[in-house]
Amino acid sequence: MLEAKGLKKSFGNIQATDDVSVEFGQEEGELVFIVGPNGAGKSTLINLLTGLLEPDEGSVVLDGEEITGLRPDERVHKGLVRSFQVVKVFEEMTVRENIRTAILIKEQMTGGWTPSSFFGGLFSLADEHEEVEGKIDDLIEQFRLEDAAETVADELPHGDRKLLDVAMSFALDPNYLLLDEPTSGVSAQETDYVIETIVEVSEQQNVTTVTIEHDMDLVKGYADRVIALHQGSVHGEGPPSMLETDQELRRLLLGVEE
């Protein structure tokens, strides 16, 4: 499991997370949604789990090993991967080239990184390792990007850019994948398509996926478990039905007064 144990993080007088203890991966390949109003501490929690921020107090434990002091890239090497709310892809590279680059980065993590080996490998990897091209083809198919495989990222519609971003995360072979609002900026017509694709691939690969999401219809439709944050603390956790039965949570999230 991926565990947060008593995580505290403040920025000046703002307590972003306040003694947060949660677990992910209680069941293999589970899909957990983190919900809460703006300022609840959702992104801060993801940043603490993935090493982008250091906690003031508390620890992060991955499969029984404390990883609190590890850099983000060291956590990726151990199977803990994230994507950001803002799409981060190589704009002038094609879909195929973007995914190939992510695979090469993963290989360099395990084989020893040097600038010459990275850039040399970037152009020779496909010729030297047929299995890499097979993996690229599989990810392109799984993320429904076949028609855009040779399109540069800058020309993709926003929904496909999001899928490419997540596909690059899967190219890093995650056991745990943390997503910060993967449907942010995606049109209403594309949101179900994007989240459904991510869920299908997560289930196929048994990846525990933790997703920050504001669209409660998506949460209710896809979540195995929901964790609700408010003012830096855990308000509650449970099945997606809690979004209907927890009246205080409905007031916080939806402004619904019963």
VOPADO-893832 format. One record per residue (C-alpha): residue in one letter; y, z, x. Coordinates in steps of 0.02 Angstrom, whole numbers, plus 32768, in hexadecimal, padded with zeros to 4 digits. Layout:
N
<tiza res="A" yy="Y" zz="Z" xx="X"/>
...
This chain:
258
<tiza res="M" yy="8000" zz="8000" xx="8000"/>
<tiza res="L" yy="80B7" zz="7FF1" xx="802A"/>
<tiza res="E" yy="8109" zz="809A" xx="8012"/>
<tiza res="A" yy="81BB" zz="80DB" xx="8011"/>
<tiza res="K" yy="81BD" zz="8196" xx="8032"/>
<tiza res="G" yy="825C" zz="81F6" xx="800B"/>
<tiza res="L" yy="82D0" zz="8169" xx="803F"/>
<tiza res="K" yy="8387" zz="8197" xx="8046"/>
<tiza res="K" yy="8415" zz="8124" xx="8078"/>
<tiza res="S" yy="84CF" zz="813C" xx="8061"/>
<tiza res="F" yy="8566" zz="80D2" xx="8086"/>
<tiza res="G" yy="85F9" zz="8147" xx="8099"/>
<tiza res="N" yy="8602" zz="81AD" xx="7FF9"/>
<tiza res="I" yy="858B" zz="8138" xx="7F9C"/>
<tiza res="Q" yy="84D6" zz="8171" xx="7F92"/>
<tiza res="A" yy="847D" zz="80C8" xx="7F85"/>
<tiza res="T" yy="83CE" zz="8111" xx="7F82"/>
<tiza res="D" yy="83AC" zz="81C7" xx="7F60"/>
<tiza res="D" yy="82FE" zz="8208" xx="7F8B"/>
<tiza res="V" yy="82A3" zz="816B" xx="7F4E"/>
<tiza res="S" yy="81E5" zz="8176" xx="7F56"/>
<tiza res="V" yy="8184" zz="80E3" xx="7F10"/>
<tiza res="E" yy="80E4" zz="8084" xx="7F35"/>
<tiza res="F" yy="80B9" zz="7FCC" xx="7F2D"/>
<tiza res="G" yy="800C" zz="7F80" xx="7F30"/>
<tiza res="Q" yy="7FB5" zz="8003" xx="7EC6"/>
<tiza res="E" yy="7F4B" zz="7F6F" xx="7E91"/>
<tiza res="E" yy="7F2F" zz="7ED9" xx="7F03"/>
<tiza res="G" yy="7FA7" zz="7E4C" xx="7EDD"/>
<tiza res="E" yy="800D" zz="7EAD" xx="7E5C"/>
<tiza res="L" yy="80B6" zz="7E6D" xx="7E24"/>
<tiza res="V" yy="813A" zz="7EF6" xx="7E1F"/>
<tiza res="F" yy="81E9" zz="7EDC" xx="7DDC"/>
<tiza res="I" yy="8279" zz="7F4D" xx="7E12"/>
<tiza res="V" yy="82FF" zz="7F5B" xx="7D8C"/>
<tiza res="G" yy="83A0" zz="7FBB" xx="7D76"/>
<tiza res="P" yy="845A" zz="7FA3" xx="7D59"/>
<tiza res="N" yy="84CD" zz="7F62" xx="7DE2"/>
<tiza res="G" yy="84DF" zz="7FE5" xx="7E6A"/>
<tiza res="A" yy="8439" zz="8038" xx="7E43"/>
<tiza res="G" yy="83FB" zz="8023" xx="7EF6"/>
<tiza res="K" yy="8380" zz="7F93" xx="7EDC"/>
<tiza res="S" yy="83B4" zz="7F25" xx="7F6E"/>
<tiza res="T" yy="83CD" zz="7FBC" xx="7FDE"/>
<tiza res="L" yy="8319" zz="7FF0" xx="7FBD"/>
<tiza res="I" yy="82DB" zz="7F42" xx="7FEB"/>
<tiza res="N" yy="8345" zz="7F44" xx="8089"/>
<tiza res="L" yy="82FE" zz="7FED" xx="80BA"/>
<tiza res="L" yy="824B" zz="7FB6" xx="809D"/>
<tiza res="T" yy="825F" zz="7F18" xx="8103"/>
<tiza res="G" yy="82C2" zz="7F63" xx="8194"/>
<tiza res="L" yy="836A" zz="7F13" xx="8175"/>
<tiza res="L" yy="83AE" zz="7FC4" xx="815F"/>
<tiza res="E" yy="8377" zz="8068" xx="81AD"/>
<tiza res="P" yy="8365" zz="80FD" xx="8138"/>
<tiza res="D" yy="83CB" zz="819B" xx="8151"/>
<tiza res="E" yy="832F" zz="81FB" xx="811D"/>
<tiza res="G" yy="827E" zz="81CF" xx="80E8"/>
<tiza res="S" yy="81FD" zz="8154" xx="8124"/>
<tiza res="V" yy="81A8" zz="80AE" xx="80FE"/>
<tiza res="V" yy="80EB" zz="80A4" xx="810B"/>
<tiza res="L" yy="8086" zz="8003" xx="810A"/>
<tiza res="D" yy="7FCA" zz="800F" xx="80F1"/>
<tiza res="G" yy="7FCA" zz="80BF" xx="8137"/>
<tiza res="E" yy="8039" zz="809A" xx="81CE"/>
<tiza res="E" yy="80EB" zz="80D8" xx="81D8"/>
<tiza res="I" yy="815C" zz="8043" xx="81FC"/>
<tiza res="T" yy="8207" zz="8094" xx="81E4"/>
<tiza res="G" yy="823F" zz="806B" xx="8294"/>
<tiza res="L" yy="8200" zz="7FB8" xx="829A"/>
<tiza res="R" yy="8273" zz="7F21" xx="829D"/>
<tiza res="P" yy="826B" zz="7EA6" xx="820B"/>
<tiza res="D" yy="820C" zz="7E25" xx="8273"/>
<tiza res="E" yy="818C" zz="7EA9" xx="82A5"/>
<tiza res="R" yy="8171" zz="7ED0" xx="81ED"/>
<tiza res="V" yy="8159" zz="7E17" xx="81C9"/>
<tiza res="H" yy="80D2" zz="7E15" xx="824F"/>
<tiza res="K" yy="807B" zz="7EA0" xx="81EE"/>
<tiza res="G" yy="8082" zz="7E3F" xx="814A"/>
<tiza res="L" yy="8123" zz="7E82" xx="80FC"/>
<tiza res="V" yy="8194" zz="7DED" xx="80D1"/>
<tiza res="R" yy="8230" zz="7DD9" xx="8068"/>
<tiza res="S" yy="82A4" zz="7D54" xx="8024"/>
<tiza res="F" yy="835D" zz="7D6C" xx="7FFE"/>
<tiza res="Q" yy="83C5" zz="7D53" xx="7F62"/>
<tiza res="V" yy="8423" zz="7CC7" xx="7FBA"/>
<tiza res="V" yy="83AE" zz="7C39" xx="7FE9"/>
<tiza res="K" yy="8390" zz="7C2F" xx="80A5"/>
<tiza res="V" yy="8347" zz="7B87" xx="80D6"/>
<tiza res="F" yy="836D" zz="7B05" xx="815B"/>
<tiza res="E" yy="83E0" zz="7A95" xx="80F8"/>
<tiza res="E" yy="83CB" zz="79F4" xx="815E"/>
<tiza res="M" yy="830E" zz="7A02" xx="816A"/>
<tiza res="T" yy="8295" zz="79BD" xx="80EA"/>
<tiza res="V" yy="8228" zz="7A2D" xx="807E"/>
<tiza res="R" yy="8195" zz="7A08" xx="80F1"/>
<tiza res="E" yy="81F9" zz="7A2D" xx="818F"/>
<tiza res="N" yy="8239" zz="7AD1" xx="8148"/>
<tiza res="I" yy="8189" zz="7B0F" xx="8121"/>
<tiza res="R" yy="8148" zz="7AD3" xx="81C9"/>
<tiza res="T" yy="81D2" zz="7B34" xx="8221"/>
<tiza res="A" yy="81A4" zz="7BD3" xx="81C4"/>
<tiza res="I" yy="80EE" zz="7BBE" xx="81F7"/>
<tiza res="L" yy="8121" zz="7BA3" xx="82AC"/>
<tiza res="I" yy="818C" zz="7C40" xx="82A8"/>
<tiza res="K" yy="80F4" zz="7CA2" xx="826E"/>
<tiza res="E" yy="8089" zz="7C57" xx="82F8"/>
<tiza res="Q" yy="810B" zz="7C80" xx="837B"/>
<tiza res="M" yy="810C" zz="7D35" xx="833E"/>
<tiza res="T" yy="8053" zz="7D42" xx="8363"/>
<tiza res="G" yy="8050" zz="7CD8" xx="8401"/>
<tiza res="G" yy="80EE" zz="7D0A" xx="845D"/>
<tiza res="W" yy="8198" zz="7CBE" xx="843F"/>
<tiza res="T" yy="8201" zz="7C5B" xx="84B9"/>
<tiza res="P" yy="8289" zz="7BDC" xx="848E"/>
<tiza res="S" yy="822B" zz="7B4F" xx="84E4"/>
<tiza res="S" yy="8187" zz="7B76" xx="848B"/>
<tiza res="F" yy="81DF" zz="7B82" xx="83E4"/>
<tiza res="F" yy="823E" zz="7ADE" xx="83EA"/>
<tiza res="G" yy="81B3" zz="7A82" xx="8442"/>
<tiza res="G" yy="8138" zz="7AC2" xx="83C3"/>
<tiza res="L" yy="81A9" zz="7A94" xx="8332"/>
<tiza res="F" yy="818E" zz="79DB" xx="8355"/>
<tiza res="S" yy="80DC" zz="79DE" xx="8398"/>
<tiza res="L" yy="8088" zz="7A5E" xx="832A"/>
<tiza res="A" yy="8054" zz="79E5" xx="82A2"/>
<tiza res="D" yy="7FFF" zz="7971" xx="8320"/>
<tiza res="E" yy="7FA7" zz="79FE" xx="837A"/>
<tiza res="H" yy="7F6B" zz="7A61" xx="82E3"/>
<tiza res="E" yy="7F2E" zz="7A02" xx="824C"/>
<tiza res="E" yy="7F10" zz="7AA5" xx="81F0"/>
<tiza res="V" yy="7FCB" zz="7AC5" xx="81F3"/>
<tiza res="E" yy="7FEE" zz="7A23" xx="8197"/>
<tiza res="G" yy="7F68" zz="7A54" xx="811B"/>
<tiza res="K" yy="7FBE" zz="7AFA" xx="80FD"/>
<tiza res="I" yy="8064" zz="7AA2" xx="80E6"/>
<tiza res="D" yy="8016" zz="7A2C" xx="8066"/>
<tiza res="D" yy="7FC9" zz="7AC0" xx="800A"/>
<tiza res="L" yy="806F" zz="7B1C" xx="7FFE"/>
<tiza res="I" yy="80CB" zz="7A80" xx="7FC6"/>
<tiza res="E" yy="804A" zz="7A67" xx="7F3D"/>
<tiza res="Q" yy="8045" zz="7B1E" xx="7F09"/>
<tiza res="F" yy="8102" zz="7B24" xx="7EF9"/>
<tiza res="R" yy="8107" zz="7A7F" xx="7E9A"/>
<tiza res="L" yy="8171" zz="7A2A" xx="7F1E"/>
<tiza res="E" yy="8107" zz="798E" xx="7F3A"/>
<tiza res="D" yy="818C" zz="7917" xx="7EFB"/>
<tiza res="A" yy="820E" zz="7967" xx="7F6C"/>
<tiza res="A" yy="81A5" zz="797B" xx="800A"/>
<tiza res="E" yy="820F" zz="7901" xx="8070"/>
<tiza res="T" yy="82B6" zz="7932" xx="801F"/>
<tiza res="V" yy="8332" zz="7992" xx="8089"/>
<tiza res="A" yy="8352" zz="7A41" xx="8046"/>
<tiza res="D" yy="840B" zz="7A22" xx="802B"/>
<tiza res="E" yy="83E1" zz="799F" xx="7FA6"/>
<tiza res="L" yy="8367" zz="7A08" xx="7F40"/>
<tiza res="P" yy="8392" zz="7A4E" xx="7E94"/>
<tiza res="H" yy="83AF" zz="7B09" xx="7E9A"/>
<tiza res="G" yy="8307" zz="7B35" xx="7E4C"/>
<tiza res="D" yy="82A9" zz="7AD2" xx="7ED0"/>
<tiza res="R" yy="8313" zz="7B20" xx="7F59"/>
<tiza res="K" yy="82DD" zz="7BCB" xx="7F1B"/>
<tiza res="L" yy="8228" zz="7B94" xx="7F1A"/>
<tiza res="L" yy="8238" zz="7B4F" xx="7FCA"/>
<tiza res="D" yy="8283" zz="7BF3" xx="8004"/>
<tiza res="V" yy="81F0" zz="7C55" xx="7FBD"/>
<tiza res="A" yy="8173" zz="7BD4" xx="7FFE"/>
<tiza res="M" yy="81B8" zz="7BF4" xx="80AD"/>
<tiza res="S" yy="819A" zz="7CAE" xx="8091"/>
<tiza res="F" yy="80E6" zz="7C89" xx="8061"/>
<tiza res="A" yy="80D5" zz="7C20" xx="8100"/>
<tiza res="L" yy="80E7" zz="7CC5" xx="815E"/>
<tiza res="D" yy="8041" zz="7D02" xx="8112"/>
<tiza res="P" yy="8083" zz="7D9C" xx="80B6"/>
<tiza res="N" yy="801A" zz="7E27" xx="806E"/>
<tiza res="Y" yy="80B7" zz="7E6C" xx="801C"/>
<tiza res="L" yy="8148" zz="7DFD" xx="7FE6"/>
<tiza res="L" yy="81EF" zz="7E45" xx="7FB1"/>
<tiza res="L" yy="8263" zz="7DD3" xx="7F4E"/>
<tiza res="D" yy="8319" zz="7DF8" xx="7F28"/>
<tiza res="E" yy="8343" zz="7DA2" xx="7E83"/>
<tiza res="P" yy="82DF" zz="7D00" xx="7E9C"/>
<tiza res="T" yy="8328" zz="7CB6" xx="7DFC"/>
<tiza res="S" yy="83DE" zz="7CDC" xx="7E29"/>
<tiza res="G" yy="8448" zz="7C40" xx="7E0F"/>
<tiza res="V" yy="83B8" zz="7BE0" xx="7DC3"/>
<tiza res="S" yy="83DB" zz="7B89" xx="7D1D"/>
<tiza res="A" yy="8392" zz="7BD1" xx="7C7E"/>
<tiza res="Q" yy="831E" zz="7B3A" xx="7C74"/>
<tiza res="E" yy="82D7" zz="7B5F" xx="7D21"/>
<tiza res="T" yy="82C1" zz="7C1C" xx="7D21"/>
<tiza res="D" yy="8215" zz="7C21" xx="7CD0"/>
<tiza res="Y" yy="81DB" zz="7B90" xx="7D3C"/>
<tiza res="V" yy="8212" zz="7BE8" xx="7DDB"/>
<tiza res="I" yy="81CC" zz="7C94" xx="7DB4"/>
<tiza res="E" yy="812C" zz="7C4E" xx="7D6B"/>
<tiza res="T" yy="810D" zz="7BEB" xx="7E0B"/>
<tiza res="I" yy="812B" zz="7C83" xx="7E78"/>
<tiza res="V" yy="80B7" zz="7CED" xx="7E0D"/>
<tiza res="E" yy="802C" zz="7C6B" xx="7E12"/>
<tiza res="V" yy="8032" zz="7C5D" xx="7ED0"/>
<tiza res="S" yy="8039" zz="7D1B" xx="7EE4"/>
<tiza res="E" yy="7F9E" zz="7D2D" xx="7E78"/>
<tiza res="Q" yy="7F42" zz="7CA2" xx="7ED4"/>
<tiza res="Q" yy="7F62" zz="7CF3" xx="7F7C"/>
<tiza res="N" yy="7F53" zz="7DAA" xx="7F45"/>
<tiza res="V" yy="8002" zz="7DD0" xx="7F84"/>
<tiza res="T" yy="8055" zz="7E6D" xx="7F41"/>
<tiza res="T" yy="80FF" zz="7E30" xx="7F07"/>
<tiza res="V" yy="8196" zz="7EA0" xx="7EEA"/>
<tiza res="T" yy="8226" zz="7E4B" xx="7E8F"/>
<tiza res="I" yy="82D6" zz="7E82" xx="7E63"/>
<tiza res="E" yy="8301" zz="7E32" xx="7DBD"/>
<tiza res="H" yy="838A" zz="7E41" xx="7D39"/>
<tiza res="D" yy="833B" zz="7DD1" xx="7CB6"/>
<tiza res="M" yy="82DB" zz="7E4D" xx="7C4B"/>
<tiza res="D" yy="827E" zz="7DC3" xx="7BEF"/>
<tiza res="L" yy="8233" zz="7D8B" xx="7C94"/>
<tiza res="V" yy="8208" zz="7E3E" xx="7CC1"/>
<tiza res="K" yy="81B1" zz="7E5D" xx="7C1B"/>
<tiza res="G" yy="8156" zz="7DB8" xx="7C28"/>
<tiza res="Y" yy="8112" zz="7DC4" xx="7CD9"/>
<tiza res="A" yy="8115" zz="7E77" xx="7D1D"/>
<tiza res="D" yy="807A" zz="7EDE" xx="7D3E"/>
<tiza res="R" yy="80E9" zz="7F75" xx="7D5D"/>
<tiza res="V" yy="81A2" zz="7F9C" xx="7D53"/>
<tiza res="I" yy="8207" zz="8014" xx="7DBE"/>
<tiza res="A" yy="82B3" zz="803F" xx="7D7A"/>
<tiza res="L" yy="833E" zz="807F" xx="7DEB"/>
<tiza res="H" yy="83E1" zz="80D0" xx="7DB9"/>
<tiza res="Q" yy="8468" zz="8116" xx="7E2B"/>
<tiza res="G" yy="83F4" zz="810D" xx="7EC1"/>
<tiza res="S" yy="8363" zz="816B" xx="7E72"/>
<tiza res="V" yy="82C3" zz="813B" xx="7E19"/>
<tiza res="H" yy="82E6" zz="8145" xx="7D5F"/>
<tiza res="G" yy="8232" zz="8120" xx="7D33"/>
<tiza res="E" yy="819F" zz="80AB" xx="7D4F"/>
<tiza res="G" yy="8116" zz="8066" xx="7CE3"/>
<tiza res="P" yy="80DB" zz="7FCD" xx="7C83"/>
<tiza res="P" yy="815C" zz="7F4D" xx="7C48"/>
<tiza res="S" yy="8150" zz="7F99" xx="7B9A"/>
<tiza res="M" yy="81BF" zz="8026" xx="7BDD"/>
<tiza res="L" yy="8250" zz="7FAD" xx="7BCC"/>
<tiza res="E" yy="8238" zz="7FBB" xx="7B10"/>
<tiza res="T" yy="8207" zz="8072" xx="7B01"/>
<tiza res="D" yy="827B" zz="80C8" xx="7B7E"/>
<tiza res="Q" yy="831B" zz="80D5" xx="7B1B"/>
<tiza res="E" yy="8382" zz="8118" xx="7BAC"/>
<tiza res="L" yy="8349" zz="8086" xx="7C17"/>
<tiza res="R" yy="8377" zz="800B" xx="7B8D"/>
<tiza res="R" yy="8424" zz="8058" xx="7B87"/>
<tiza res="L" yy="8439" zz="804B" xx="7C44"/>
<tiza res="L" yy="83F8" zz="7F9A" xx="7C53"/>
<tiza res="L" yy="842B" zz="7F49" xx="7BB1"/>
<tiza res="G" yy="84B4" zz="7FB7" xx="7B6C"/>
<tiza res="V" yy="8447" zz="7FD5" xx="7AD4"/>
<tiza res="E" yy="8470" zz="8072" xx="7A72"/>
<tiza res="E" yy="83E6" zz="80AE" xx="79FF"/>
